[in-house]
Amino acid sequence: MKILIIGEYSGFASNLKMGFKSLGHETILFSWGDGFKKIKSNLPEDYYVNVSNFSIYKKQIKGSWVIKNIIESFVFNQKVKTICENGLFDVVLILNLDFIRFNRQFWRPYFSMKMIKNIVKSPNDIYLSLCGNEFIYNSFLSKMSKSNPKDIIKRQKPTKREIQVFNTFSHQIPRVIPVMFDYAEPYRQYKLSKYFEIQPTIPLPLYLDNIEFNNVVRKKIVIFHGVNRESKGTSVISEALEEIKQLYSNVEIIIEGNLPFEEYLNVLKKANIIIDQCYAYSYGMNAIYSMAMGKVVLSGNEPECQIEFKREDIPIVNIKPDPQQIVRELKLLIEEPERINQIAIQSRKFVEEFHDSIIVAKQYINVFTKNNNKI
């Protein structure tokens, strides 16, 4: 198959691409690097869009991103044209509707729906991945008991553009693939869900070849929380960590925010325990990277998550938006460090069995093939 992936979230796209490639499928990724994370593909066939300002002697020229956008758009369109000279795509996977535009814009390096339909063999083979914030997910937050109240207030009223984007594209991309319970359930409960072909939930992928197991408990147990957005529950987690700091002298706590992806991975390597998020039923890419390194992860692992994945052996310590509950879980680990070693081994094994990029890519190929045979 010839597959196009549009967008990136925390390495999801680049890891899935490696799975497809390992199975022998030609795969091209168009990515915007996931903002501050700057996740860049170094493979020549991929296209990384960088629309920041120009810099001279490390000083940015304000407003120059407009010129850069126009240049990027020209290069972007040439790249798409060159790729399609070798044949149209069999499948297009869009990670979020934010990564496409209504119409082609010469000053912005984005795909329009018309462009996508012109480069894929059949419009029936365009898929939307349910892996990020969008209209249905945001509108359903208030019905999910494990949601951040501040997040609900912030997102409960969709913008005019969000409604317009959803109304336009939802009829053109009816097939959606959830990556976890948190994104699958809103679509299942949506009043117009009959218009969508909700595919089986497929877990997030991780390419394991370059990720080493690394969790050695030394004199101090290192706990790391990566600040990303408040919807993850940083204020609750920080409160718990402050109490732990007062209780134990043999603990080092690292709280870092908005790190580029490579720097984030380097900090992960130093830690024994990772606290990811407390306002989720399931866990994301950060947790999977951490488990692959053999870290003990505190994140979402509710019964709903286990049922969705049909796995009761997920080695993530489930936490709730309750500082005292988080403190209790950390105490168990700090006072019985042998637990850390046990969970570390279980974590790596689980990722190898369940999240390996080749295993996950096979599930996508099965979905693509099954639906293609229906046509």
N, C-alpha and C positions, 0 to 999 in steps of 0.2 A: 504493500500500500504506500501511497504518497500522502503524507499527513502534514497539515499546517496547524500549528498551535499559536494562538494570538493572546498575548498577555502573560503576566507572571505574578505569582504570589508566594513569597518566602521560599522560592526554589521548587515549588510544585511543578511548574512547566518544564524547567530544565531537567529535573529528575525523571519526569515522565518521558521526555524526549529520549533520554539515555536508555530507558526501558524499550521504547519502540526501536531504537537503533540496534540494540542488542538482539532483537528479534528479526532484524533484517529489513525493517521498514524505513524508507526514506522520510526523514522528518525535518521540518524547518520551523524554527521558532522566531516569531517577531515579538520582541519584548521591550518594555519601557523601564525595566530594571527594578520595579516595585519601589519607586520613590527613593527615600533616603537609604534604603538597603543596597542600592546600586548592584543588583545581581546581574552580572554581565556574562553572556555566553562568549567564549573565546573560539567557537567553532566557525569557520569561514562561511558556511552556508546560512548561518543565523543572521538576524538583523537586530541590533540593539539601538534604540532611539535615545539620544541624549539631547534634551532641549534646554539645558542650562545656559547661562550667559557665557559669552566668550571671555577668556582670561588673557591678560598680558602681564607678564612678570608676577603671576599669581594673584593679580587684582582683577576682579570681575568688572566687565563693562556693563553697567546697568541698561536694561532694555534691549541688549543685543540678542536676547533669546528669540526676538521676533525674526531677525535676519537668519538666525540659526535654524529656526523652524522652517523657513522657506527653503533653505538649502537642504535640510534634512528631508523635507517633503519631496524634493526633486530626486534625491538619491533613493529615497524610499520607493517611489513610483518606478524608477529604473530597475531597482532590485526585484520588485514584484514582476515586472515585465520579463526580466531575464529568467527568473525562476520558472515562469509559466511557458517559456519557449520550449522547455523540456517536457511539457505535458501538464494537464490540469491535475488538481488535487483530488484524491479519492474521498478524503475526510477533512473537515475543518472543525477544530475545537476552540471555542471562544471561552476564555476564563471568566469574563465579566462583560456586561453590556457597556461599561465605561470605556472599554478598549476599542469600540467602534463608533462611527458617526453616522448621522442620517444621510448626508451627501458627501461626495468627495470634496475636500477642501485643499486647494493648492498650497495653503500656508500651514497646513498641519499634517504631520506624517501618521495618519490613521486610516484604517480600512473603512470604507463605507459598505453598506449591505450590498449595494449594486456590484462593487468590486469583488466582494466575496463570492457572490453568485456567478460572476464571470470567470472565476478561477477554480471553481469546484465542479466536478462532473455532474453532480445532481444536488439541487437545493435540499433534498431529503437527507443529505449526509452532512449537514451543518448542525453541530451540537453546542449547547451551552452548559458549561460546568457550573454547578452550584457550589461555590467555594468562598464567596465573599459577600459583602453587604450589597444588597440590591432591594428593589421595591417590595417584593413579597416577603423576603426575610425581615426587612425593617418593619413592615406593617404587622408582622406576626409577633414581634418581640414582646408586646404586652401580654400575650397569651402563654408565653414560655415562663414558667415559674422561676427558672434560674437565669434571669436577665437583670442587667444593671439598671436600676430605676432611672438614673441620670441618662443612660443611653436611650431608654424608652421615650423620655421627654424630648430628647434631642432629635430622634428619628421618626417619631410617630406621625408627624405631618410631612408627607413627601413633597418635594419641590415640584414645580410645574414641569421642569425638564425630566425629572425621574418618571413622572406619570407619562409624559410624551414618549420617552425612550421605551418604556415598558409596553405601552399600547402599540407602538410601531413595530418593535422587534419580536414581541412575544408571539405574534401571528406568523412570523417568518422563520422562527427557530423553535419549533414545537417540542423538540427532543432535548431533554435536560438530564444531566448525570450528576447526582449529589455525591459529595465526598464524605459526608457524615450525617448523623441524625439531625444536628442543629440546622442543616440546610434542607434536608429531605422533608422533615415534618411540616414546615411552613407550606411547601408546595402540595403536600398530600392534603392539607387542611384548607387550602385556598378554595374559595367558592367557585372559581372558574378552572379548577384543576383538570376538568375533563378536556380542556383544550391542549393540555400538555401530555406528551408521552414521557412519563417519569421512568427513567431507566433504573436498573438495580444500583444501589449505593456501592461505589467503588472506593476503597480507602486511598489515602494519599500515598504517593510513591517516594522511595529514597534509593538513590544509586549508592551502593555500599562499598564499592571498590576502594575508594580513597578515605573511608572513615574508619579509624582504628578504635578499638575498645580501649578506654583509658579512664579508669576510676581507682585511684589509690588513696586510701584514707591515711593521712599523715597526722602530725600533732594537732592540727586544726582541721575541723570539718568545714569545707567551703560551701556556702549556700549562695546561689545566684538567682536574681530576678531581673529579667530584661524588660525595662519599661518601654512600652510600645504605644499603647493608647489606653485611656482610662477605662474603656469598656472591658478590659481584661481584669480590672479590679486592683490596680496598683496601690490605691490608698488603703484598702483592706489588708493586702499582703504586707505593705510597709509597716502597718500597725503591729501585725503579728511578728515581723522580723525585729522590730524595736524591742519587743518583750523578750524575744529569744536572746538578743544581744545583751540585755541586762541579766539574764539568767545564767548564761554560759560564757566562760572565758576561752574555751577551746573551740570557738566557732568564729569563722570569718564570714562576713556578709558583704556581698557585692551587689549593688543596685546600679545598673547602667541603662541609659536611655538612648533610643534612636541611633544605634550603632550601624555603620555599614556592615553588610552581611559577613564579610571575611573577618572583620574585627569581632563581631558577635561570636563566631565559631571559635575564635582564639580564646575568648573569655570562657566559653563553655568548657573548653579542655581543662581549665584550672579547677572547675567545680566538682563537688561530689553530689550535691542536691540542687535540682533546678525547680524553681517555682514558676510555672508558666502562667496560668490564669485560674480564676475562681468563679467566673460567671459563665461557664460553658458546660454543656452536657458531655461534650467530647473534647478531643485534643487536636492540636494542629501540627504544622511542620516543625515548629520549634521543639515541641515535645518529642517528635520522631527523631530529629537529629540528636537530641540529648540521649534518648534511649539507645540509639545506635552506638553512642560513645560509652554506654554503660553507666549513665547517670541515673539517679533516682529522681523521678519526675513527679511533681505535685501539679495536678491539672484537673480537667474534667474527665470523669470516668463513671458516669451515672449508669444505672441499670438500662436506661434507654439507649445509651451508647453500646453497651454490651449486646443488647438484643439486636440492634441495627447491624452490628458486625458479626453477630452469631459467635461471639467469643466471650467466655467468662474468665479467661486467664490474662486479661490485659493488665500488665504490671504497673499501671499508673496509680499513684495514691490519689484517690478522689478528694478534692477539697471544695468547700462551699464558701460563700461570701461571709464568713464568720471568723474573725481573727482568733478567737479562742479554739475553734476547731482546727485551724491551721497550726496553732501553737502545739496542740496535743499531738498532732501527727509528726511534727518536727521533733518533739521531745522523745517520742518512741525511737526515732532514727538516731538522734544524738546520744541517747543513753544506752542504746543497743546497736553499736556501729556494725556488728556482724550482719544486721538486717540490710545495711547499705550494700554489702558485698553480694548478698543473696539476690536482692532486687536488681542489682547491676547486671548479673549474669542472665537473669530472666528477661530483662529489658532488651538486651542485644539479641537474644534468641528469638524473642517475639517479633522484632523488626525484621529479622532475616526470614521468618516464616510468613509474615503477614503484609509487610510494607515494602519488601524488596521490589525495585522498579520493574524488573522483568516479570515478576508474579502479577503486579498491578497492571502492567501494559498488556499482558495476555487477556485480562478481564475486559479492558477497553476494546481490544481487537475482536473479542467474542461478541460484544455489543454491536460494534460497527458491522461485522459480518452478518450477524443475525438480522439486523434491520435492512441491510443491503439486499439480502435474499428475499425480503418481503416485497421489494419493488417489482 
